[in-house]
Amino acid sequence: MQEKRDLAVPSIPGETYRARALRHLVLCSGLIVAALVVNNFIFNPANIGRQDCGHLEQREPLCPQLDALDPSNPIWRTVGELISTDAFKERAVDWLAGAVQIPTEIYDDVTEIDDHRWDSFRRFHEYLLEAFPLVHSSLKLTKVNSYGLLYEWTGADLSLKPVLLAAHQDVVPVEPQTVADWTYPPFSGHFDGTRIWGRGSSDDKSGLIGLLSAIESMLELGFSPERTLVLSFGCDEEASGHFGARELGKAMLDIYGRNSFAFIVDEGGGFSEEYGTTFATPGVAEKGYLDLRIDVASLGGHSSVPPSHTTIGMLSRILVELEENPFPVEMSTESVLYGTLKCYASHGKTMPLDLRKAIVDSTRSKKALKHLGDILFTDPTNVALVGSTQAIDIVQGGVKSNALPEQAYAVVNHRISTLSSLAEVIEHDTKTIKGVAERFNLTFISFGETISDPGVPGAFGSLVLSDAYNSSLPPLRRRRHQGHTRDPMSSFREQFKRHTTLIEG
């Protein structure tokens, strides 16, 4: 069993992708160096040695590329040489392995900040203090809601908007029954010479440790930034961020005000080798989120005289109905996947000609666009990347084998397409389930609205849809960078080098 990873790029024929924790860690270090050293260039074109890439925009209209910045600060080369050494890589392994060894698991049912399951986060904070002494002696640290970490590295020019870099400390819990199935223990931090194994080695302690290791190294070299840098480390991202991100957001709003950051870098796709080309895939949009809770209630009784359908039976029928009616999906020119495909077609050296032709043709007609979707949506991964999804993850009901269950419930996890909305998902679920409610003569209430009510005398029970944890989030749609002569993505293209293709969706 391996640490989970986000699908950064679409799964299409010819694709290969292997996420390596050490490579990710060194990459994160390089990225923050890029952000720190070149941030004063980003919005000042007079400081930039421009490279003529107009021919790229003309020759590759599907996926035009930005100029790469040329940082003049000598520390750019010094740090670049440092993170390439074996000594730094060994140090990076130790930093990340030590972080993985602290099980900062977060659970959905944690409702209080004084819950004993937060204890591991205190140990993690102690580890960070010991591992990165210069960070903690040079940067201002504010603990938000006990376990959220907010660092500020104050820059020399306070007129410049700060840059915000984010990561999270928490990891998904490990089922005790599955520990034996892991190649190495889930919190061992074992390094096999290539990979660091364990929960959090990819998501997201590699990012967090990458940021801190870069700053620690730059402080050792005597670097001080021109622009203020803010680090925001949540503590419950895997449980929707109620205690961490939400409170950190409030704190930053109080400290810095609205529209106060030049740009934000959080978890993203990183980079991958696709069709003979290295592609950088920064996150430019995010799906929405809804945990749908389905509650079915009816009269209890003894199992010796059961009704035709118990609450569990009715709930089962509802779940089958949902799975048999998935969300419709179609290829859209507005989807991030489509933008990614255009970059593959423009810059992928080894993309099969028939696939390249299908992508290019799709820019010219709706029929060709539909044909492209028909090709790609034979792969469930691409369906999930583009459309809204549903996954039945929790089912609960009954306490004894000879007692009819009075209540049963399920939680269905939805990831909402960037081209859809919370309202559309709720409407889809309500319409899909309504027929089952009528069939079983149930009073049906969806998110506080009574959809059908057969009347108390004739009603067999009730069916209620709600937000399971009050954690729903609308999707964030792609927005093009506006308002500045230079795009901040230019600095990251320099980090990935000019031969790397940047995908902005």
Secondary structure as UniProt FT lines:
FT   TURN            13..14
FT   HELIX           21..42
FT   HELIX           45..47
FT   HELIX           54..59
FT   TURN            61..62
FT   HELIX           75..82
FT   TURN            83..84
FT   HELIX           86..100
FT   TURN            108..109
FT   TURN            113..114
FT   HELIX           116..118
FT   HELIX           119..131
FT   HELIX           133..138
FT   STRAND          140..144
FT   TURN            145..147
FT   STRAND          148..153
FT   TURN            158..159
FT   STRAND          163..168
FT   HELIX           176..181
FT   TURN            186..187
FT   TURN            199..204
FT   HELIX           205..220
FT   TURN            221..222
FT   STRAND          229..234
FT   HELIX           237..239
FT   TURN            240..244
FT   HELIX           245..256
FT   TURN            258..259
FT   STRAND          263..265
FT   STRAND          271..274
FT   TURN            275..276
FT   STRAND          277..280
FT   STRAND          288..298
FT   STRAND          301..302
FT   TURN            303..304
FT   HELIX           311..323
FT   TURN            333..334
FT   HELIX           336..347
FT   TURN            349..350
FT   HELIX           353..362
FT   TURN            363..364
FT   HELIX           366..376
FT   TURN            377..378
FT   HELIX           380..386
FT   STRAND          389..397
FT   TURN            401..402
FT   STRAND          403..404
FT   STRAND          407..416
FT   TURN            418..419
FT   HELIX           422..439
FT   TURN            440..441
FT   STRAND          442..446
FT   TURN            447..448
FT   STRAND          449..452
FT   TURN            456..458
FT   STRAND          461..467
FT   HELIX           489..496
FT   TURN            498..499
FT   STRAND          501..502
//
